[in-house]
Structure formats: C-alpha cells, structure tokens
Amino acid sequence: MKVQIFTGFTEAGLSRKINKFIDNTSVEVVDIKFSTSFFYIGAIVIYKKIKSVQE
C-alpha cells in the first residue's frame, strides 16, 4: 500500500485534487482520511496500485 497527501484551502479545491489523482492513475483507493486546521483541509489517500494485464 502507498499514500498520497493532499491539501487545499477549500473543500472544492481538495476534492478536485483528489479526483484528478484518482482519475489519472491506476489505483484502488483503500481509504481516505481527512483533517482540518484553521488554514487548510488535508487528506491522505491510502491506495494500492492496480496491476495491468501486461505485468
């Protein structure tokens, strides 16, 4: 398993970044953890790489 960390100043910005990552990579999302602070919203996406048929 691997992780990718994202941050954003708004929920919309954070969602856009996470969706772009999921759409543009061959991954199976295991879990997403959220955290907020006064200045930003953060998320850790826990994922597995999907093996292609050729691998």
DRENMI-682589 format. One record per atom (N, C-alpha, C): x, y, z; residue in one letter. Coordinates in steps of 0.001 Angstrom, whole numbers, plus 500000, padded with zeros to 6 digits. Example, Ala and Ser with C-alpha at 12.3 -4.5 7.8 and 13.67 -1.06 7.14 Angstrom:
BEGIN
513190494310507800a
512300495500507800a
513200496700507800a
512850497750507080s
513670498940507140s
512900500030507870s
This chain:
BEGIN
500832498816500000m
500000500000500000m
500874501243500000m
500306502301499457k
501002503579499390k
500055504672499843k
500613505860500078v
499784507006500458v
500142508205499598v
499163509084499432q
499359510360498752q
498687511408499621q
499393512487499919i
498870513542500772i
498442514727499917i
497260515264500223f
496716516415499518f
496331517481500533f
496468518754500135t
495992519867500959t
495276520861500066t
494361521607500671g
493639522636499941g
493079523653500916g
492759524807500397f
492183525857501231f
490665525750501297f
490059525036500334t
488611524847500312t
488304523373500066t
487081522973500409e
486660521603500141e
486649521317498642e
486208522284497862a
486159522102496407a
487555521901495828a
488514522680496299g
489888522538495810g
490487521199496177g
490242520756497397l
490757519463497835l
490101518330497048l
488802518408496864s
488090517383496087s
488612517305494665s
488856518453494059r
489372518490492685r
490717517781492597r
491609518040493544k
492938517413493538k
492847515897493719k
492010515461494647i
491868514025494894i
491247513336493679i
490192513915493115n
489548513318491943n
490487513251490747n
491298514262490559k
492273514264489464k
493273513128489646k
493747512922490865f
494685511838491161f
494048510479490874f
492814510297491335i
492140509011491147i
491841508761489671i
491420509787488948d
491083509633487525d
492302509392486649d
493451509956487018n
494633509898486150n
495626508802486510n
495315507976487476t
496224506905487862t
495462505600487977t
496178504511487875s
495571503182488013s
495718502737489464s
494780503192490288v
494853502872491711v
493511502367492214v
493583501580493265e
492403501155494015e
492483501868495360e
491542502749495618v
491545503505496875v
491105502580498002v
491933502500499041v
491639501688500214v
490886502521501247v
491352503762501469d
490736504635502469d
491170506077502218d
490382507007502716i
490743508421502680i
490523508979504075i
491543509607504634k
491478510223505960k
491548511731505796k
490651512443506495f
490603513899506407f
491058514534507707f
491601515732507586s
491990516520508743s
491806517993508392s
491431518792509373t
491260520216509129t
492065521017510140t
492459522185509729s
493099523137510634s
492493524501510345s
492983525482510979f
492459526832510790f
492712527344509372f
493806526911508754f
494211527454507454f
493924526563506253f
493801525263506446y
493647524381505296y
492916523092505674y
492577522317504634i
491993520992504779i
492992520014504176i
493234518915504851g
494177517929504349g
493525516566504231g
494074515749503368a
493584514382503210a
494747513471502850a
494684512272503363i
495636511228502988i
494841510154502267i
495231509858501044v
494598508795500275v
495490507565500393v
494928506509500933i
495645505235501043i
495179504387499860i
496138503887499087y
495767503198497849y
496703502046497533y
496247501211496605k
497056500127496039k
497158500378494552k
498308500119493987k
498468500186492531k
497741499008491909k
497031499277490825i
496365498214490074i
497341497710489015i
497587496435489037k
498497495861488050k
497785495730486716k
498478496110485653s
497892495979484330s
497962494527483879s
497248494208482836v
497210492840482306v
498600492421481825v
499411493376481345q
500724493064480801q
501746492775481888q
501514493185483123e
502506492988484196e
502477491574484722e
